[in-house]
Amino acid sequence: MHHASDILLTLFLVFVAAQLGAELAQRLRLPGVVGEIAAGCVVGPSLLGWISPDQILPGTPLDVLAEIGVVLLLFSVGLETRLEDLKKVGKVAFLVGLLGVLIPFALGGLWAHGNGFPWGKSLFIAAAFVATSAGITARVLQELGALQRLESKVILGAAVIDDILAMLLLGVVVSLQGGGGFEPARLLVVLGSAIGFIALVGLGGARVMRWNSEWLETPHSAHSPLAIVLAICLGLAWLSTLLGLAAIIGAFLAGMIASETRQQHMLEKQTQPLMALLTPFFFVITGSKIDLAQLASAEALGMLAIVTVIAIVSKLAGGWLGSLSMGRRAATIIGLGMVPRGEVGVVVASLGLAAGVFSDRIYAIIVAMSLLTAMVTPPVLAWLLKRYPASGVVNPGAGG
């Protein structure tokens, strides 16, 4: 058990490292998130060791802060996303989400099986190629003020669909590891519950907030609207985990329904200081989870290069094909926006290691791939967004 003074020192070091990393990245004309992830690699167990391995285990203070940070990030992204905006890109977002899962899963499974893994373990490895990290791309879009572009709406909508399908696939491959096969009926229940949850919260919640948001100001506290919507955010994040979804889906939905209130702009402004404090922890901890020693050989680096190329090309292809109706430039931006794996790939790799499916080397390669896609994508995406003007911008004040 850690002493309070040790925890506070670690929090100080991590936070300062995040600020320095973000500042350096921005001076190099890279998104700040790249510097924060790189800072995590530097201060993590592999290099400086300011963060020890037992400090980033599930349930530790740093892990909890990182989780709260990414929940707040997706909540703030939801605050800038109207339901009507997502409806306009619903069909394209569905295709992007679907193809962005199927193509990486197929190519990842074929690569793993071709490297000698039996099909059961190959499918588990393939699951690490699937889910997009909405947090990484959302941060880049937010930093660039690009959340109102149509491409951004497609990416965010597809990320929700992507997460549902990824969790279902993960449920299948986890079941297969037990040797008893999987239960289609149970997975259908999970799928139905997830879709019902998103529809109920997204449609019903948005309608309630649009109809009357005065009740948010009923308490006497000047910050009551923020306190109430943050409570809704945490509650929906918790409900998401009960349904087998990522907590960030519930947080995003909470922000989206809060965007329908007349207090939207005030909520955005009040959320910024919380994000400035907590969100950097997520990206630094993400970067600290890689064991660089496992990659200290030509064979491991060669395997990492192949895995990373497969991860990038497969997601890019899925996103590009799914959104080609919007034009090639927009499709390229969307495909690239779906590339980062970030924390999702790390989670799958951790499950594989705990289940005995992955060796330490395969685990390190999957985690490194997840982090490389998270670090390589933001600067390229930022360059594309600045180079190409928006093919369409959704008016945040429009009601439909």
C-alpha positions in Angstrom: 0.0 0.0 0.0 1.4 3.4 -1.0 1.8 6.3 1.5 -0.1 9.5 0.7 3.2 11.4 0.2 4.4 8.8 -2.4 1.1 9.1 -4.3 1.2 12.9 -4.3 4.8 12.9 -5.5 3.9 10.5 -8.4 0.9 12.6 -9.3 3.2 15.7 -9.4 5.8 14.0 -11.6 3.3 12.6 -14.0 1.4 15.9 -14.3 4.6 17.9 -14.9 5.9 15.3 -17.4 2.6 15.6 -19.3 2.8 19.4 -19.5 6.5 19.3 -20.6 5.7 16.7 -23.2 2.7 18.5 -24.6 4.7 21.8 -24.7 7.6 20.2 -26.5 5.3 18.5 -29.0 3.4 21.7 -29.7 6.7 23.6 -30.3 7.5 20.9 -32.8 4.1 21.5 -34.4 2.7 18.2 -33.2 -0.6 17.7 -31.3 0.0 17.9 -27.5 -1.3 14.4 -27.0 1.7 13.0 -28.8 4.0 14.6 -26.3 1.9 13.3 -23.4 2.1 9.7 -24.6 5.8 10.0 -25.2 6.3 11.5 -21.7 4.6 8.4 -20.4 7.1 6.2 -22.1 10.0 8.2 -20.7 8.8 8.4 -17.0 7.4 4.9 -17.1 9.0 1.6 -15.8 11.0 1.1 -19.0 13.2 4.2 -18.8 13.2 6.6 -15.8 11.0 4.4 -13.6 9.2 7.4 -12.0 6.1 5.3 -12.4 6.5 1.7 -11.1 4.6 -1.2 -12.6 2.4 -1.7 -9.5 1.3 2.0 -9.7 -0.5 1.5 -13.0 -2.4 -1.7 -12.2 -6.2 -1.6 -12.3 -7.7 0.1 -9.3 -4.6 2.1 -8.4 -4.9 5.9 -7.9 -3.1 6.6 -11.2 -5.3 4.1 -13.1 -8.5 5.7 -11.6 -7.3 9.2 -12.5 -6.6 8.1 -16.0 -10.1 6.5 -16.3 -11.7 9.7 -15.0 -9.6 11.7 -17.4 -10.7 9.9 -20.5 -14.3 9.9 -19.3 -14.2 13.7 -19.0 -12.6 14.0 -22.4 -15.3 12.1 -24.1 -17.9 14.0 -22.1 -16.5 17.3 -23.3 -16.5 15.9 -26.9 -20.1 14.9 -26.5 -20.9 18.5 -25.4 -19.9 19.7 -28.8 -21.9 17.0 -30.6 -25.6 17.3 -31.3 -27.8 14.3 -31.9 -29.2 15.8 -35.1 -25.6 16.2 -36.4 -24.9 12.4 -35.9 -28.2 11.5 -37.6 -27.0 13.3 -40.8 -24.0 11.0 -41.0 -25.6 7.9 -39.5 -25.4 5.6 -42.6 -21.8 6.5 -43.4 -20.8 6.2 -39.7 -22.3 2.7 -39.6 -20.4 1.5 -42.7 -17.2 3.0 -41.3 -17.7 1.3 -38.0 -18.6 -2.0 -39.5 -15.8 -2.2 -42.1 -13.4 -0.7 -39.6 -14.0 -3.8 -37.4 -14.2 -6.6 -40.0 -11.1 -5.8 -42.0 -8.7 -5.4 -39.1 -10.1 -8.5 -37.4 -9.6 -10.6 -40.5 -6.1 -9.3 -41.3 -5.0 -9.5 -37.7 -6.3 -13.1 -37.4 -4.6 -14.2 -40.6 -1.3 -12.6 -39.5 -1.4 -14.4 -36.1 -2.3 -17.7 -37.6 0.4 -17.4 -40.2 2.9 -16.9 -37.3 2.0 -20.3 -35.8 -0.8 -19.4 -33.4 -3.8 -21.8 -33.3 -7.0 -20.2 -34.5 -8.4 -19.7 -31.0 -5.4 -17.6 -29.9 -5.2 -16.0 -33.3 -8.7 -14.6 -33.0 -7.8 -13.2 -29.5 -4.8 -11.4 -31.0 -7.0 -10.2 -33.9 -9.3 -8.6 -31.3 -6.5 -6.2 -30.3 -6.5 -4.8 -33.9 -10.2 -3.9 -33.9 -11.4 -1.1 -31.6 -10.5 2.5 -32.3 -9.5 4.7 -29.3 -12.0 7.5 -29.5 -10.1 9.4 -26.9 -7.0 9.9 -29.0 -8.7 11.1 -32.1 -11.2 13.2 -30.1 -8.4 15.0 -28.4 -6.8 15.9 -31.8 -10.1 17.1 -33.2 -10.7 19.1 -30.2 -7.3 20.7 -30.1 -7.7 21.8 -33.8 -11.3 23.1 -33.3 -12.4 20.6 -35.9 -15.3 18.8 -34.0 -17.9 20.6 -36.2 -16.6 19.1 -39.4 -18.7 16.4 -41.0 -15.7 14.1 -41.1 -15.4 14.5 -37.3 -19.1 13.6 -36.8 -18.6 10.4 -38.9 -15.5 9.5 -36.9 -17.3 9.9 -33.5 -20.5 8.1 -34.7 -18.4 5.3 -36.1 -16.4 5.0 -32.9 -19.6 4.2 -31.0 -20.6 1.5 -33.5 -16.9 0.3 -33.5 -16.9 -0.1 -29.7 -20.2 -2.2 -29.7 -18.9 -4.6 -32.3 -15.4 -4.7 -30.8 -16.9 -5.7 -27.4 -19.0 -8.4 -29.0 -16.0 -9.8 -30.8 -14.0 -9.8 -27.6 -16.8 -11.6 -25.9 -16.7 -14.3 -28.6 -12.9 -14.8 -28.4 -12.8 -14.8 -24.6 -15.5 -17.5 -24.6 -13.5 -19.6 -27.1 -10.5 -19.6 -24.7 -12.5 -21.6 -22.2 -12.9 -24.5 -24.7 -16.7 -24.6 -24.4 -17.5 -22.5 -27.4 -19.5 -19.3 -27.3 -23.2 -18.7 -26.7 -24.8 -16.8 -29.6 -28.0 -16.1 -27.6 -26.1 -14.4 -24.8 -24.2 -12.2 -27.3 -27.4 -11.2 -29.0 -28.7 -10.1 -25.6 -25.6 -8.1 -25.1 -26.0 -6.5 -28.6 -29.7 -5.7 -28.0 -28.9 -4.2 -24.6 -26.2 -2.0 -26.0 -28.3 -0.7 -28.9 -31.3 -0.2 -26.6 -29.1 1.7 -24.1 -27.7 4.0 -26.7 -31.0 4.6 -28.4 -32.8 5.3 -25.1 -30.2 7.6 -23.7 -29.4 9.3 -27.0 -32.9 9.8 -28.3 -34.9 10.0 -25.0 -32.3 12.0 -23.1 -31.7 14.5 -25.8 -35.5 15.1 -26.2 -35.9 15.6 -22.4 -33.0 18.1 -22.3 -34.2 19.9 -25.4 -37.7 20.2 -23.9 -36.7 21.6 -20.5 -33.3 22.1 -19.0 -34.4 24.6 -16.4 -34.4 21.9 -13.8 -30.6 21.8 -13.9 -30.7 25.2 -12.1 -33.2 24.1 -9.4 -30.5 23.7 -6.7 -29.1 27.0 -5.1 -25.5 26.3 -6.0 -24.2 28.3 -8.9 -22.5 25.2 -10.2 -25.5 23.0 -10.0 -25.9 22.5 -13.8 -22.3 21.2 -14.0 -22.6 19.1 -10.9 -25.8 17.5 -12.2 -24.5 16.7 -15.7 -21.3 15.3 -14.3 -23.3 13.0 -12.1 -25.2 11.9 -15.2 -21.9 11.4 -16.9 -20.5 9.1 -14.2 -23.8 7.3 -13.9 -24.0 6.6 -17.7 -20.3 5.6 -17.8 -21.0 3.0 -15.0 -24.1 1.7 -16.9 -22.0 1.3 -20.0 -19.5 -0.9 -18.2 -22.4 -3.1 -16.9 -23.6 -3.6 -20.5 -20.0 -4.7 -21.6 -19.3 -1.4 -23.3 -16.4 1.0 -22.6 -17.2 3.7 -20.0 -16.4 6.4 -22.5 -19.5 5.5 -24.5 -21.7 6.5 -21.6 -19.7 9.6 -21.0 -20.0 10.6 -24.7 -23.8 10.1 -24.6 -24.0 12.2 -21.4 -22.2 15.0 -23.1 -24.3 14.7 -26.2 -27.6 15.0 -24.3 -26.1 17.9 -22.3 -25.4 19.7 -25.6 -29.1 20.1 -26.1 -29.5 22.3 -23.0 -29.4 26.1 -23.1 -26.5 25.9 -20.6 -24.3 24.1 -23.2 -21.7 26.9 -23.6 -21.4 27.5 -19.9 -20.9 23.7 -19.3 -18.2 23.6 -21.9 -16.3 26.5 -20.2 -16.7 25.0 -16.7 -15.5 21.6 -17.9 -12.2 22.9 -19.3 -10.3 23.3 -16.0 -11.3 19.8 -14.9 -9.9 18.4 -18.2 -6.7 20.4 -17.9 -6.1 18.6 -14.6 -7.3 15.1 -15.2 -7.1 14.3 -19.0 -3.2 14.3 -19.2 -3.1 11.4 -16.7 -4.8 9.2 -19.2 -2.3 9.8 -22.0 0.8 9.6 -19.8 -0.4 6.3 -18.2 -1.2 4.9 -21.6 2.4 5.6 -22.7 3.9 4.2 -19.5 2.4 0.7 -20.0 4.9 -0.5 -22.6 7.9 -2.6 -21.6 10.7 -1.5 -24.0 13.0 -4.3 -22.9 10.7 -6.9 -24.7 11.4 -5.0 -28.0 15.2 -5.0 -27.7 15.8 -7.3 -30.6 15.7 -7.2 -34.4 13.1 -10.0 -34.5 10.8 -8.2 -32.1 11.2 -4.9 -33.9 10.5 -6.5 -37.3 7.4 -8.1 -35.9 6.3 -4.8 -34.4 6.7 -3.1 -37.8 4.6 -5.6 -39.6 1.9 -5.6 -36.9 1.8 -1.8 -36.9 1.5 -1.6 -40.7 -1.3 -4.1 -40.7 -3.1 -2.1 -37.9 -2.8 1.2 -39.8 -3.6 -0.1 -43.3 -6.6 -2.2 -42.2 -8.3 0.6 -40.2 -7.5 3.1 -42.9 -9.0 0.8 -45.6 -12.2 0.2 -43.5 -12.7 3.9 -42.8 -11.9 4.9 -46.4 -14.2 2.4 -48.1 -17.0 3.1 -45.6 -16.9 6.8 -46.3 -15.9 7.0 -49.9 -19.3 8.5 -50.8 -18.1 11.7 -49.1 -15.2 12.0 -51.5 -11.6 10.7 -51.4 -10.2 13.5 -49.2 -12.9 13.2 -46.6 -12.6 9.4 -46.7 -8.8 9.6 -46.1 -9.4 11.9 -43.1 -12.0 9.6 -41.7 -10.0 6.5 -42.3 -7.0 8.0 -40.6 -9.1 9.2 -37.7 -10.1 5.6 -37.0 -6.5 4.3 -36.8 -5.5 4.9 -33.2 -5.9 1.9 -30.9 -4.6 3.5 -27.7 -6.1 2.2 -24.5 -8.4 -0.3 -26.2 -5.6 -2.4 -27.6 -3.8 -2.2 -24.3 -6.9 -3.5 -22.5 -7.2 -6.5 -25.0 -3.5 -7.2 -24.6 -3.8 -7.2 -20.8 -6.6 -9.7 -21.0 -4.6 -11.9 -23.3 -1.6 -11.8 -21.0 -3.8 -12.6 -18.0 -5.5 -15.5 -19.8 -2.1 -17.0 -20.8 -2.8 -16.4 -24.5 0.1 -13.9 -25.0 3.8 -14.3 -24.1 5.5 -11.2 -22.7 6.9 -10.4 -26.1 3.6 -10.6 -27.9 2.0 -8.5 -25.2 4.7 -5.9 -25.6 4.3 -5.9 -29.4 0.5 -5.5 -29.2 0.8 -2.7 -26.6 3.6 -1.0 -28.6 1.4 -1.2 -31.8 -1.5 0.4 -29.9 0.7 3.2 -28.7 2.5 3.7 -32.1 -0.8 4.1 -33.8 -1.8 6.5 -31.1 1.4 8.5 -31.6 1.8 8.4 -35.4 -1.8 9.2 -36.3 -2.3 12.6 -34.6 0.3 14.6 -36.5 -0.7 13.2 -39.9 -4.4 13.8 -39.1 -3.7 17.4 -38.0 -1.8 18.0 -41.2 -4.6 16.7 -43.3 -7.3 18.7 -41.5 -5.2 21.9 -41.9 -4.4 21.2 -45.5 -7.9 20.3 -46.7 -10.8 22.7 -46.0 -13.9 21.2 -44.5 -16.1 19.3 -47.0 -18.9 20.3 -44.6 -19.3 22.0 -41.3 -22.2 21.3 -38.9 -23.6 24.4 -37.4 -23.5 23.8 -33.6 -26.4 26.1 -33.1 -28.7 24.3 -35.6 -31.5 22.3 -34.2 -31.8 20.0 -37.1 
